[in-house]
């Protein structure tokens, strides 16, 4: 056993040495790809990590800590009203920030606590497919049409796949309904409106902090919201302070100190930072740091500290994978966010051959490959951005968006352990088929 471990280390050392030894530094395509990697990584760090990801981690922490088991049976149970359970499950992804693997503990928990197969599957699919974060980034980076198509497709997929799964395995679902007739859920720790208020306050901060710029011809509501988005964000930040004091019972003094430091940092950034896009990053970092500190130090309720630890858990799990995804996308596919695209190492002709145009085969290929690839949260956006610039058709791009984030090989293995082989195969096949059809139809119009 020890010899195998040492041999593995030796192989890694040799592999790294050979890669460095034969690094083609004189090759123009290679050096250009390195530049594209650094360019894309810098852009993601400045534009998305602080304003998007950090608030999303705290939102995911709220789901993991403050939502009770009783709510699971109420909204997802086998005896819950279908219109209610499927509605909640299908739109739940819009308030989560999870990848195909991060959703698995939540899915496993609600399923083993008594959630019906259909609503649980709808939750499993929608969670990674349609998070607020992914919607914002898809619309901002890949275009409004793609963002809208992703929303409609993901919600429709989650409901249809859940209903089909429930119908196919209706005998087992009937048995579960009979078993849950006499279950009495534990009482809620706090009123539902309080948890909802706290939750949606964080969601609105995330949404308005990332409100995208309108087109030059747009002078409507989108324009006015963008113009005053930081005022709106500040308003919801005040509501968050109220929630921390009144709902979570954190010391008023601590909350006010954190709010004062955040306001002071906002003034500082406006006065001393010249680059406009960097100005909001300072108060966001200070505000998040203050939130983390006051929840970790709070002794009135152990759940408050657990919220901070849970948020950190999401960060540890997602951030390294996101970094790898962005770096890989930049090197392989290039950087396309600027006015001038920087090509990656993969020739455009390869992409055009595999997923170019809008045929059933190209959409099926994109859906199938996406189903087995692993996408950390949000990595699908830069990857598809690069693929589109390299010749990928818009239909296959949507097909990849609808199959990739919700499925992966690790995801399938865990689902198999929870649901068994038959249910897992049916679920995966349904996702691939629907993604292929949706991509093909979308590609006919765009």
C-alpha positions as CSV (number, residue, x, y, z in Angstrom):
1,X,0.0,0.0,0.0
2,X,2.8,2.4,0.9
3,X,4.7,1.5,-2.3
4,X,1.6,2.4,-4.4
5,X,1.3,5.7,-2.6
6,X,5.0,6.5,-3.2
7,X,4.7,5.4,-6.9
8,X,1.7,7.6,-7.4
9,X,3.7,10.6,-6.0
10,X,6.6,9.7,-8.3
11,X,4.3,9.6,-11.3
12,X,2.9,13.0,-10.6
13,X,6.4,14.5,-10.2
14,X,7.5,13.0,-13.5
15,X,4.3,14.2,-15.2
16,X,4.8,17.8,-14.0
17,X,8.5,17.7,-14.9
18,X,7.9,16.5,-18.4
19,X,5.1,19.1,-18.9
20,X,7.4,21.9,-17.8
21,X,10.4,20.5,-19.7
22,X,8.6,20.4,-23.0
23,X,6.5,23.5,-22.5
24,X,6.2,25.1,-26.0
25,X,7.0,28.7,-25.0
26,X,7.9,29.6,-28.6
27,X,4.6,28.4,-29.9
28,X,2.4,31.5,-30.6
29,X,-0.9,29.6,-30.0
30,X,0.3,28.4,-26.6
31,X,1.5,31.8,-25.4
32,X,-1.7,33.4,-26.7
33,X,-3.8,30.8,-24.7
34,X,-1.8,31.6,-21.6
35,X,-2.6,35.3,-22.0
36,X,-6.3,34.4,-22.6
37,X,-6.3,32.4,-19.3
38,X,-4.9,35.2,-17.3
39,X,-7.3,37.7,-18.9
40,X,-10.4,35.6,-18.2
41,X,-9.3,34.9,-14.7
42,X,-8.7,38.6,-13.9
43,X,-12.1,39.5,-15.4
44,X,-13.9,36.9,-13.4
45,X,-12.2,37.9,-10.2
46,X,-13.1,41.6,-10.7
47,X,-16.6,41.2,-12.0
48,X,-18.2,38.1,-10.4
49,X,-16.5,36.6,-7.4
50,X,-17.1,39.4,-4.8
51,X,-20.5,40.6,-6.0
52,X,-21.9,37.3,-7.1
53,X,-20.4,34.4,-5.3
54,X,-19.8,35.7,-1.8
55,X,-23.4,36.7,-1.2
56,X,-24.6,33.5,-2.8
57,X,-22.6,31.4,-0.3
58,X,-24.5,33.0,2.6
59,X,-27.8,32.4,0.8
60,X,-27.0,28.8,0.3
61,X,-26.1,28.7,4.1
62,X,-29.6,29.9,5.0
63,X,-31.1,27.0,3.0
64,X,-28.9,24.5,4.8
65,X,-29.4,25.8,8.3
66,X,-32.6,27.7,8.8
67,X,-35.1,25.7,6.7
68,X,-36.7,23.1,9.0
69,X,-37.5,19.4,8.3
70,X,-41.1,20.1,8.7
71,X,-41.1,22.4,5.7
72,X,-39.7,19.6,3.6
73,X,-42.8,17.4,4.2
74,X,-45.1,20.4,3.9
75,X,-43.9,21.4,0.5
76,X,-42.2,18.3,-1.0
77,X,-43.9,15.4,0.8
78,X,-45.7,12.6,-1.1
79,X,-49.0,13.9,0.4
80,X,-48.4,17.5,-0.5
81,X,-50.6,19.1,-3.1
82,X,-49.0,18.5,-6.5
83,X,-49.4,22.1,-7.7
84,X,-47.7,23.3,-4.6
85,X,-44.9,20.8,-4.4
86,X,-43.9,21.1,-8.1
87,X,-44.2,24.9,-8.1
88,X,-41.9,25.1,-5.1
89,X,-39.5,22.5,-6.4
90,X,-39.3,23.9,-9.9
91,X,-38.5,27.5,-8.9
92,X,-36.3,26.6,-5.9
93,X,-33.3,26.7,-8.1
94,X,-33.8,30.4,-8.6
95,X,-32.9,30.9,-4.9
96,X,-30.0,28.5,-4.7
97,X,-26.4,28.8,-5.8
98,X,-25.3,25.2,-6.1
99,X,-23.7,22.8,-8.6
100,X,-24.7,19.3,-9.6
101,X,-22.8,17.9,-6.7
102,X,-23.6,20.5,-4.1
103,X,-27.3,19.9,-4.6
104,X,-26.9,16.2,-3.7
105,X,-26.9,16.6,0.1
106,X,-30.0,18.7,-0.1
107,X,-31.7,16.4,-2.5
108,X,-30.7,13.3,-0.4
109,X,-32.0,15.0,2.7
110,X,-35.4,16.0,1.4
111,X,-35.9,12.6,-0.3
112,X,-35.0,10.6,2.8
113,X,-37.1,12.8,5.0
114,X,-40.1,11.9,2.9
115,X,-40.2,14.1,-0.2
116,X,-42.1,12.6,-3.1
117,X,-40.0,11.3,-6.0
118,X,-41.4,13.8,-8.5
119,X,-40.9,16.9,-6.4
120,X,-37.5,15.7,-5.2
121,X,-36.4,15.1,-8.9
122,X,-37.7,18.5,-9.8
123,X,-35.7,20.0,-7.0
124,X,-32.6,18.0,-8.0
125,X,-32.8,19.3,-11.5
126,X,-33.8,22.9,-10.9
127,X,-31.2,23.5,-8.1
128,X,-28.1,23.7,-10.3
129,X,-29.9,24.6,-13.5
130,X,-31.5,27.9,-12.7
131,X,-29.9,29.6,-9.8
132,X,-30.3,33.4,-9.6
133,X,-26.5,33.6,-10.1
134,X,-26.5,31.6,-13.3
135,X,-29.5,33.4,-14.7
136,X,-27.8,36.8,-14.2
137,X,-24.5,35.7,-15.6
138,X,-26.2,33.9,-18.6
139,X,-28.2,36.9,-19.5
140,X,-25.3,39.3,-19.0
141,X,-22.7,37.3,-20.8
142,X,-24.5,35.1,-23.3
143,X,-27.4,37.4,-24.1
144,X,-30.9,38.1,-22.8
145,X,-32.5,35.6,-25.2
146,X,-30.3,32.8,-23.9
147,X,-31.0,33.8,-20.3
148,X,-34.8,33.7,-20.8
149,X,-34.6,30.4,-22.7
150,X,-32.6,28.9,-19.9
151,X,-35.2,30.0,-17.3
152,X,-38.1,28.6,-19.3
153,X,-36.3,25.4,-20.2
154,X,-35.1,24.7,-16.7
155,X,-38.5,25.3,-15.0
156,X,-40.3,23.2,-17.7
157,X,-37.7,20.4,-17.5
158,X,-38.0,20.1,-13.8
159,X,-41.8,19.8,-13.8
160,X,-42.0,17.5,-16.8
161,X,-39.2,15.2,-15.7
162,X,-40.6,15.1,-12.1
163,X,-44.1,14.2,-13.4
164,X,-42.8,11.5,-15.7
165,X,-40.6,10.0,-13.0
166,X,-43.6,10.0,-10.6
167,X,-45.8,8.3,-13.2
168,X,-43.3,5.6,-14.1
169,X,-42.7,4.7,-10.5
170,X,-46.2,5.4,-9.3
171,X,-46.5,2.1,-7.4
172,X,-43.6,3.1,-5.0
173,X,-45.0,6.6,-4.7
174,X,-48.4,5.2,-3.5
175,X,-46.7,3.2,-0.8
176,X,-44.8,6.3,0.4
177,X,-48.0,8.3,0.5
178,X,-49.6,5.6,2.8
179,X,-46.5,5.6,5.1
180,X,-46.6,9.4,5.5
181,X,-50.3,9.6,6.5
182,X,-49.5,9.5,10.2
183,X,-46.2,11.5,10.3
184,X,-46.4,14.6,12.5
185,X,-43.7,17.2,11.6
186,X,-41.7,18.9,14.3
187,X,-42.8,22.5,15.0
188,X,-40.9,25.4,13.3
189,X,-38.2,27.1,15.4
190,X,-39.3,30.5,14.1
191,X,-42.2,31.8,12.1
192,X,-42.0,31.1,8.3
193,X,-42.3,34.8,7.5
194,X,-39.2,35.5,9.5
195,X,-37.1,32.9,7.7
196,X,-38.5,34.0,4.4
197,X,-37.8,37.7,5.2
198,X,-34.2,37.0,6.1
199,X,-33.8,34.8,3.1
200,X,-35.2,37.1,0.4
201,X,-33.4,40.1,1.8
202,X,-30.2,38.4,1.0
203,X,-31.5,37.3,-2.4
204,X,-32.5,40.9,-3.3
205,X,-29.1,42.2,-2.3
206,X,-27.5,39.7,-4.7
207,X,-29.9,40.5,-7.5
208,X,-29.6,44.3,-7.5
209,X,-25.9,44.3,-6.8
210,X,-25.5,42.4,-10.1
211,X,-28.1,44.2,-12.1
212,X,-26.7,44.4,-15.6
213,X,-26.3,47.6,-17.7
214,X,-29.1,48.2,-20.2
215,X,-28.6,48.6,-23.9
216,X,-27.9,52.1,-25.2
217,X,-31.4,52.4,-26.5
218,X,-33.1,51.2,-23.3
219,X,-34.6,54.1,-21.2
220,X,-37.3,52.0,-19.4
221,X,-37.5,50.3,-16.0
222,X,-34.3,48.3,-16.5
223,X,-32.4,51.6,-17.1
224,X,-33.8,53.3,-14.0
225,X,-33.1,50.2,-11.8
226,X,-29.5,50.1,-13.1
227,X,-29.1,53.9,-12.4
228,X,-30.2,53.5,-8.8
229,X,-29.2,49.9,-8.2
230,X,-26.8,50.7,-5.4
231,X,-29.4,52.8,-3.6
232,X,-31.8,49.8,-3.8
233,X,-29.0,47.5,-2.7
234,X,-28.3,49.8,0.3
235,X,-32.0,49.7,1.2
236,X,-32.0,45.9,1.4
237,X,-28.8,46.0,3.3
238,X,-30.6,48.1,6.0
239,X,-33.4,45.5,6.0
240,X,-30.7,42.8,6.5
241,X,-29.5,44.7,9.6
242,X,-33.0,44.7,10.9
243,X,-33.3,41.0,10.2
244,X,-30.0,40.2,12.0
245,X,-31.2,42.1,15.1
246,X,-34.9,41.3,15.2
247,X,-35.0,37.7,13.7
248,X,-31.6,36.3,14.5
249,X,-31.3,38.2,17.8
250,X,-27.7,39.3,17.2
251,X,-26.5,42.2,19.4
252,X,-27.6,45.5,18.1
253,X,-24.2,47.1,18.8
254,X,-22.4,44.5,16.7
255,X,-24.7,45.0,13.8
256,X,-24.5,48.8,13.9
257,X,-20.7,48.7,14.0
258,X,-20.7,46.3,11.0
259,X,-23.1,48.6,9.2
260,X,-21.0,51.7,10.0
261,X,-17.8,50.1,8.8
262,X,-19.6,49.1,5.6
263,X,-20.9,52.7,5.0
264,X,-17.5,54.1,5.8
265,X,-15.8,51.8,3.3
266,X,-18.4,52.9,0.6
267,X,-17.4,56.5,1.2
268,X,-13.7,55.6,1.1
269,X,-14.0,53.7,-2.2
270,X,-15.9,56.6,-3.8
271,X,-13.3,59.1,-2.8
272,X,-10.1,57.2,-3.3
273,X,-10.7,54.6,-5.9
274,X,-10.6,55.9,-9.5
275,X,-11.7,52.8,-11.5
276,X,-15.5,52.8,-11.4
277,X,-16.0,49.0,-11.6
278,X,-13.8,48.5,-8.5
279,X,-15.7,51.0,-6.3
280,X,-18.5,48.7,-5.1
281,X,-16.2,45.8,-4.3
282,X,-14.7,47.4,-1.2
283,X,-18.0,47.9,0.8
284,X,-19.2,44.5,-0.4
285,X,-16.1,42.8,1.0
286,X,-16.3,44.8,4.3
287,X,-20.0,44.1,4.7
288,X,-19.5,40.3,4.1
289,X,-16.6,40.2,6.4
290,X,-18.6,42.0,9.1
291,X,-21.5,39.6,8.6
292,X,-19.1,36.6,9.0
293,X,-17.5,38.0,12.2
294,X,-20.7,38.9,14.0
295,X,-22.4,35.6,13.2
296,X,-19.3,33.6,14.2
297,X,-19.0,35.5,17.5
298,X,-22.7,35.4,18.4
299,X,-23.5,33.3,21.5
300,X,-27.3,33.8,21.6
301,X,-28.1,31.1,19.0
302,X,-25.9,28.3,17.9
303,X,-27.6,28.4,14.5
304,X,-26.1,31.8,13.7
305,X,-22.6,30.4,14.0
306,X,-23.6,27.3,12.1
307,X,-24.9,29.6,9.3
308,X,-21.4,31.2,8.9
309,X,-19.7,27.7,9.0
310,X,-22.2,26.4,6.4
311,X,-21.5,29.4,4.1
312,X,-17.8,28.7,4.5
313,X,-18.4,25.1,3.6
314,X,-20.0,26.1,0.3
315,X,-17.1,28.5,-0.4
316,X,-14.5,25.8,0.2
317,X,-16.3,23.4,-2.1
318,X,-17.2,25.8,-4.9
319,X,-14.3,28.3,-5.1
320,X,-11.5,25.8,-6.0
321,X,-13.6,24.1,-8.7
322,X,-14.7,27.5,-10.1
323,X,-11.0,28.6,-10.3
324,X,-10.1,25.4,-12.1
325,X,-13.1,25.8,-14.5
326,X,-12.3,29.4,-15.4
327,X,-8.6,28.7,-15.9
328,X,-9.4,25.6,-18.0
329,X,-12.0,27.6,-20.1
330,X,-9.5,30.4,-20.7
331,X,-6.7,28.1,-21.8
332,X,-8.8,25.8,-24.0
333,X,-11.4,28.2,-25.3
334,X,-10.0,31.7,-24.9
335,X,-11.3,34.9,-23.4
336,X,-14.2,36.7,-25.1
337,X,-15.5,39.2,-22.6
338,X,-13.6,42.2,-24.1
339,X,-14.0,44.1,-27.4
340,X,-11.3,41.9,-28.9
341,X,-11.5,38.1,-28.3
342,X,-8.3,36.3,-27.3
343,X,-8.2,32.7,-28.8
344,X,-7.4,29.6,-26.7
345,X,-5.5,26.5,-27.6
346,X,-8.4,24.7,-29.3
347,X,-8.8,25.6,-33.0
348,X,-12.2,27.0,-33.9
349,X,-12.6,24.4,-36.6
350,X,-12.8,21.6,-34.0
351,X,-15.7,23.2,-32.3
352,X,-17.5,24.0,-35.5
353,X,-17.2,20.4,-36.6
354,X,-18.6,18.9,-33.3
355,X,-21.3,21.4,-32.2
356,X,-21.5,23.9,-35.1
357,X,-24.8,24.7,-36.7
358,X,-28.1,23.4,-35.5
359,X,-28.7,19.7,-36.2
360,X,-30.2,17.0,-34.1
361,X,-26.8,15.4,-34.0
362,X,-25.0,18.5,-32.8
363,X,-27.6,19.1,-30.1
364,X,-27.5,15.5,-29.0
365,X,-23.7,15.6,-28.8
366,X,-23.8,18.7,-26.7
367,X,-26.4,17.3,-24.4
368,X,-24.7,13.9,-23.9
369,X,-21.2,15.4,-23.3
370,X,-22.6,18.0,-21.0
371,X,-24.4,15.3,-19.0
372,X,-21.1,13.6,-18.1
373,X,-19.0,16.7,-17.7
374,X,-18.7,18.4,-14.3
375,X,-19.5,22.1,-14.1
376,X,-18.8,23.9,-10.9
377,X,-21.4,26.6,-10.2
378,X,-21.1,29.2,-13.0
379,X,-18.3,27.6,-14.9
380,X,-20.7,26.7,-17.6
381,X,-21.0,30.3,-18.5
382,X,-17.4,31.1,-19.5
383,X,-17.0,27.7,-21.1
384,X,-20.1,28.2,-23.3
385,X,-19.0,31.8,-24.0
386,X,-15.7,30.5,-25.3
387,X,-17.5,27.7,-27.3
388,X,-19.8,30.2,-29.0
389,X,-16.9,32.4,-30.0
390,X,-15.3,29.3,-31.4
391,X,-18.2,28.4,-33.7
392,X,-20.7,26.5,-31.5
393,X,-24.3,26.9,-32.6
394,X,-26.8,28.6,-30.3
395,X,-29.0,25.5,-30.2
396,X,-26.3,23.2,-28.9
397,X,-25.2,26.0,-26.5
398,X,-28.6,25.9,-24.9
399,X,-28.7,22.1,-24.9
400,X,-25.4,22.1,-23.0
401,X,-26.8,24.7,-20.5
402,X,-29.8,22.6,-19.9
403,X,-28.0,19.3,-19.4
404,X,-24.5,20.1,-18.2
405,X,-25.0,22.0,-14.9
406,X,-27.6,19.6,-13.6
407,X,-25.8,16.4,-14.4
408,X,-22.2,15.0,-14.1
409,X,-20.6,11.6,-13.7
410,X,-20.1,12.2,-9.9
411,X,-23.7,13.4,-9.6
412,X,-25.0,10.2,-11.3
413,X,-23.0,8.0,-9.0
414,X,-24.5,9.6,-5.9
415,X,-28.0,9.6,-7.4
416,X,-27.6,5.9,-8.1
417,X,-26.8,5.3,-4.5
418,X,-29.9,7.1,-3.4
419,X,-32.4,6.0,-6.1
420,X,-31.0,2.9,-7.6
421,X,-30.0,2.0,-11.2
422,X,-33.4,2.1,-12.9
423,X,-34.5,5.5,-11.6
424,X,-31.1,7.0,-12.3
425,X,-31.0,5.8,-15.9
426,X,-34.5,7.1,-16.6
427,X,-33.6,10.5,-15.1
428,X,-30.4,10.9,-17.1
429,X,-32.1,9.8,-20.4
430,X,-35.0,12.2,-19.9
431,X,-32.6,15.2,-19.3
432,X,-30.5,14.4,-22.4
433,X,-33.6,13.9,-24.7
434,X,-35.3,17.1,-23.5
435,X,-32.1,19.1,-23.7
436,X,-31.6,17.9,-27.3
437,X,-35.1,18.8,-28.4
438,X,-35.1,22.2,-26.7
439,X,-31.7,23.1,-28.2
440,X,-32.8,22.2,-31.6
441,X,-36.0,24.2,-31.4
442,X,-34.2,27.2,-29.9
443,X,-31.6,27.0,-32.7
444,X,-34.3,27.2,-35.3
445,X,-35.3,30.7,-34.1
446,X,-32.0,32.2,-32.9
